[in-house]
Amino acid sequence: MEAKIFFGDVEVGKTEWLEIRSPYSGEVVSKYPLCDAADAREALRIAREAFRKNRDIPLSQRVQWLEDVIAALEDEKEDMARTIMQEVGKPIHFARIEVERCIETLKLSVAAGIESHGETFNSDAMPSGRKSISYYTRVPVGVAALITPFNFPLNLIAHKLGPALIAGNSVVLKPTPEAPLTAYKFARLFIRSPHRAPNALSLVYGDAEVGGTLVGSDIPRAISFTGSVPVGRIIMREAGIKKVSLELGGNAATFIDESADLESAAKKCAFGSFYNSGQVCISLQRIYVHEKVADRFASLMAQEAAMLKVGDPSDEETFLGPLISEEAAERAEKWVQSAIEEGAEALCGGKREGKIFPPTVMNRVTDDMNIVCEEVFAPIVSIVSVADFDEALRKINDSPYGLQYSIFTNDLANTRRAIAEFECGGVVVNDIPTVRFDIQPYGGSKLSGIGKEGPKYALEEFTEIKSIVIF
């Protein structure tokens, strides 16, 4: 099926199209038009004009707009899940979960828009002040450029698009090149709504040329990007004076102390390490285990990994599908082999079959191996034995990333230290750092990014405070 461009409410195609092939079967599953800088500029122009014309649209209409999309998506859940499965190879069970989460994200966006408000302040609180009617309110920034990744090709669009539109902005969306049809079908639901803000959403496709044009233009007042650190650096350099929010890479870690329930921890860690084939910013990559229980835990992890079904994403029982590309699978295999050559041990997995990379548990790793110090974005997890929590804490924090970390423990003192001393945007206790609720403030520190997602918090990224004083 063709994923067309939306210049505002107008759907158009082009003469040159690119094909998307299933990462699992290799079959053509969609195609999309090759866009260029001129297309990006046209989308931005339309968005700017739309914002000027839509200023007086009431919040009630924007609420109804998103509610229309929610209802339409409810009717098309299975089709959307299968589109995700076909384009990015996500197992159908998890693709359905992503669609359900997308619906929840839109509902949260509606709630966030309704609850968003300013407050009064006392202008005569200081001697230099005067009595007045004083308050502030939140207003939309204007035009927002949204750039989204392949690993959650629907819900991560919703996390940007829902808050941006409910706030009253106009938007240009550039989705991942790997899942254009998912984005097209989603955008079409917004544009078909009778309650839409006319021309407030445009959709273009492409990579560096299109993205660079969106980011470097003076039209958008907000840029929201989820993706890699190198691209994040480029955006910060090219964006100029704008609101910029970046959700970048991670190297999620956990500590398992001697008081933890090892069987429960192993089950949860297997899920967190291998969910979505490890292609998650908060995929569990490093497990630091107290030396007294390290061997036992490593054995349990290998057992859990061996029970996960790998293969055809259309199979209802499949847990791991393919990686997004041959290149990603080759890189993962090279990193594992390099670690083995340096003395590490693969307790299971480690060898690919095409784009399929099995769940891989590594043991006896060192801190300088790529599989520990870099983001692998593959189903590889490393187990490291440590003498105590102090050692684990040093190693966990010794990373340029800081998205989410966790701890498995029944020791209150260790819990309190983890919350206070982990250098990251989120801490999870007695579960995996891969836990993310769509309602929570989500975002990292250090190279993991700036700004927060979660509709209530993202709304702050897409609005500005306007201060009013009346005498």
N, C-alpha and C positions, 0 to 999 in steps of 0.2 A: 504494500500500500504506500501511496505517496504522502510524504509529510511536506505540506506546502508552507510558504511564507504567509504571515499575517502582517500586512501594513495597516495597523489599526484593525478595523473590522473587515478589511478587504483581503480576501484570500487570493494569492497569486502563485504561479509557478515560474520556472525559468527554463532555458533551453538545455542547460547542463545539469546533470543529476549524478549524485553519488549513491552507491549501493551499500547497504548494511547487511552483513551476513551473520547468521547465528553463530556465536562463539562455540556452540556444541556441534551442530550439524554442518555448518558451512553454507547452508542454503540462504538465498537472498530473502530477507524478511521485511525490508523496507527500503525506501530510497528518499533522498531529500535534495533540494536544489542547492547548488553551490552558490553561496552568497559572497559578496565582496564589500569593500569599504563603502561604496556608494549605497548599497542596500542598508548598511548600518546607519549611515547619515540620514537616509530617508525615514527609517524607523524612528530615529531620534527627533527629526523634524515633526513628524506626525504626533509623537508623544508630547512634545512641547505645546503644540497647538491644542491638543486634546486637554491638557491640564488647564490651559487658559480658559477654555470653554466650559469645563466641567466643575469649576470652582464652587458653584452654588448647589451641586447635587447633595442632597441631605444624607446624613449617616444612615437613615432608615432604608434608603435605596441601595446603598452599598451593602448593607446587611442582607437585604433581599437578594442582591446579586450573588453573594457567596452562598446563600442558602439555596438558590437555584442550582449552582454548581454542585453542591453537596447532594442534592436530590438526583441530579443527572448522573453523578458518579456512582451513586448507590445502584442505579439501574444498569450501569456498564462496568461493574466491578470485575466480572470474570474476563471480559474482553480486555480491560486494562491490565489485569494481572498477566494474561497470556502475552500481551504485547511486551511487557517488561521482561518476561521469561525469554521470549524469542530474541529480543534485541541485546540483552546483556547476559543471558544465560543464568539468571537467578532461578533457583528451584521454585516450582510453582507454588508450593506451600508458603514460602517466604515472600513470593511476589504478591500473593493474596494478602498477607499481613501488611505489606507496604501500602497497598491500596486502602486497607482499613485505617492505617495510621494517617494516611493522607486526608481521609475524611475527618478524622479527629483533629488534625492540624487546622483544617479550615474552620471547624467548629470553634476551636480555641482562638482563631483569628477574629471571628465574629465577636466572641466574648471580650477579647482584648480591645477591639474597637469600641464596643459599647462602654467598657469600663474606663477607657482613656479619658483623662480630664486634667485640667489645671487646678490651681488652688489660689486662694487669696494670700496676700502678705501685708504686713503692717508697715506702711511707708513712713509712719511717724515714730518708729521704734527707737531711732537715734536722734540726737539733738539737731543734726543737719537736715532731718526729714520734715515732711509736712503731712497733715491729715489728707487722705484721698481715698478713693475707691481703687484699690490696687490688686491686680491678679495677673496670673499668666495662664496661657492656654497652649495646647500643642497644635501645630499646623503641619500639613504635609510639606515635604522638602521640594516637591515639584515633579521631576522626572527621575526615576531610578533605573539603573542598569543592573540586571541580575544574570549571573553566570554560574551554571550549575554542573555537577559532575555525573559520572555514569553509575556509581555504586548504589545510589538510591535515586533513580532518575525521575521519580514522581514525587515522593515525599519531600525531597530537598528543594524541589521547585515550590511546593506548597508552603514550605517554611519561609520562603522569601516573598512569593507572590501574594499569599493571603494577607500578611501584615502590610505590605506595600499598598495594596489596593484598598483595604478597609480603612487605611489612613487617608485616602483621597489622592494618592499619587497616580501618575501615568507611568507605564513600565515598558521597557524593552527587555525581552528575555532572550538570552542566548544559551540554549541548553547544550549538554554534552553532544559532540558529534556521534557518539556511539549509540544514542537512543533518541533520534529525532522524532520518530513516530509517537513515542510515549508523550513527549512534550507537545506535539501537534494535537493529539487527541485531547489532552488536558486543556490546552489553550482554547480549543474549539468549544469546549463546554462553557468557558467564560464568555466567548464572543457570541454564542447562540442565546445567551440569557436575555430576555426582554428588559431586564432591569440593569443591564450593563451601563457603565459610563462610556459613551461613544468614543471609539478609537483609543481607549485608555490602555490597551494591551497590544503590543506588537511582538512578533516572533521572527527571529532571524537565526540562521545557522552558520557555522564556520569555526575557524580556529583563531590563530594569532592575528590575522588581518582584521577580522570582524571584531574580535575582542578588544584589540588595541584601539580601534576607532571608537568603540563605545566608551572605553576608559579614558581616552585622551580628549574627548570632546568636552566643550564647555557646557553642553546642554544638561547632562545628568548632574544632579546635585548629590546623589548617593550611588555608591557602587557596593554591591553585595556579591562576594565571590566565595565559592567553596572549591578547593582544589589544592594544588601542590605549592610548596614553599617557593620554588624558583619563579613560578608565575605570580605568586603573591608579592614577591620583591619587585617584579616588573610593574605590577599595578600600583604599588606604593610610589614608585619612581615616576610613573606616567600620569597618575590621576590628577595631580595638582590639588587645589584647595577644594576638597569635597569631603563628604562623609564617606568613609571607607570602612567596611566590615569584612574581615577575612577569617574563614574557618579553614585552617590549613592542616598540615600533617600531624601525626602523633606517633608515639612509641609507648603504647599503654603497658603498664606494669602492675603487678600485684605482689604482695608479701603474704606468705602462708606461715604462720608461726606454729609452734609445737602444740598449742592448745586448740587448734582448728579442727573441725570435722573434715578429715581428709577425703572421705568418700564423696561427701557433698561438694567439697571444693573442687575435686577432680571433674565431676560432672559439669559443674558450672564453668570451669576453666576450659574444658573441651569445647563447650558451646561458644564461649567468648573468643577462643583462638581460631575457630574454623568456620564460624557463621559467615555466610556470604563469601566463602572461600578466602577469608582473611582480608577481603577488600573493604575494610571499614577503618575510618580514622582512629577509632577507639578499639580496634581489634587487639585482643590480648597477645602481646608479643614476648614479654619478659615475665617469667615467674621466679621470684626469689623465695626459696624455701629454707626453713630452719634446718640445719644440718642433721638434727636428730631424727627428722622425718622425711628428709629429701629423697632417699632411695625408695621408700614406700610410696611417696607421692608420685615419683617418676613412673613407677610401675603402674599405678592406677591411671595416670594420664595416658600412657600407651594403650592400656586396655580400653579406655573410653574412646580414644581416637580410632581404634580398630573396629569399633562397632558402628561407626558412621558410614552411611551409604553414599557412595560417590558415583557420579555419572550423569545420566540423562535428566536434565532439569524438568522435563515434563512428567517424570515419574513422581507420583505422590509421596513416595518414601525417600526420595533423594534429599540428602542434607547438603552435600557439596556439588555444585556444578562446575563448569569450566572457569578458568580465569578469563579476563576480558580479551586477552590477545596472546598470540604465540610469544611475543617479546616478553610479556610479563611472566609467562611460564618458564621461559629460558632463563631469565634473570634469577628467578627463585631457585631453580635447579643449580645454577652456577654458584649462588651464595651458599647453598647447603653443601655442595661439593668442596668449596673453598674452606668452609668451617671444618669439614671432616679431615681435609688434608692438614689442617692446623691443630688437630687433636680432638675435635668434637665427635660425638657419637649420635647417630640417628636411631632413636628407639623405634621409630616406624616412619614410613613414607620416605620422601626425599627425591624420588625419581618421577618425572612427568611422563604422561602419554598424550602427546599433542598439547592442547591447552588444559587438559585435566592435570591438576597437581593434587596428590592425596594429602590428607592431614599428616603433618610432619612434626614429630616431637624430638627436639634436640636436647642432648645432655652433654655435660662436660664442656660447656662453651666458656669463652673468655670475653671480657668486656670490650675488646677491640674488634671482635668479629662483626661483619656487616649485619648478620642476622640478629645482633643484639643492639648495636649502636645506630643503625639506620632503620627507616620505616620500610618494612618488607612488602606490605600490601599483598600478602599471599598467606596460605594456610600453614604457617610455620610458627612454632612457639618454642622458646628456649627455657630450660630449667637450670637455675643457678643455685647451688647450695651456699648458704651464708651462715656465719657463726651466731648472729643475733640480729635484732631489729636495727641496731645502729648501722651495721654493715649494709643491710638491705636498703635503709633509708638513703645512705650515701650513693649507692649504686642506682637506685630508682631516680633520684634527683639529678644524677650526673648525665643529663640528656639535654640537647638543645630544645626539645619539645616539652610541652606541659599541658596536655589536654585533659586526660582523666587517669587516675590511679585508684587502686583499691587495696584492701587488706582483709584477710581471713583470720579472725582471732576471736577468742573469748576472754581476752585480757583487756580490761578497760583502759589501763594505762597506755597500752600500745594503740588502742583505738583513738584516744585523745591525742597522742603524738602524731599519728597519721593525719588526722584532720588538721592539726596545727602546722605540721612541718612538710607535708607533701607539697611540692612546688608545681601546682597544676590548677586548672579551672574547675575540676570536680573530683570529689572523693567518694568512693563507694565502700561501705563496710559490709563484710560477709557476703559479697557477691563480686562479679567481674566488673572491671572498668568499662566494659562494653555496654553496660546498662545505660540507656538514655530514654527518658520519658519526654514526649513531645511538649509537655507543659513546663518543663524545667528550663532555667537559664542554662544555656549550653554554649561553651566556647573555652578556649584555652589561654595559656600564658606563654611567654617566650615565643619560639617560632611557631607555635600552634595557632597563633592568630590574634586578632583584636576584634572586640565587639562580641555580642551575644545573639544566639538564636533562641527559639522558643517564642511563639507569637507575641506574648506580652512584652518580652524584652526586645525582640526585633522591632517592635513598633517604635521604640526609642530611636532606632537607627534610621527609620524612615520618616521621622518627624523632627521638627525644631520647636523650641520654646519661643513664644512671642509674649513679651511683657506689656501690660496695659496699665496706665495710670490715668485716672479721671479726677479732675478737680471740680 
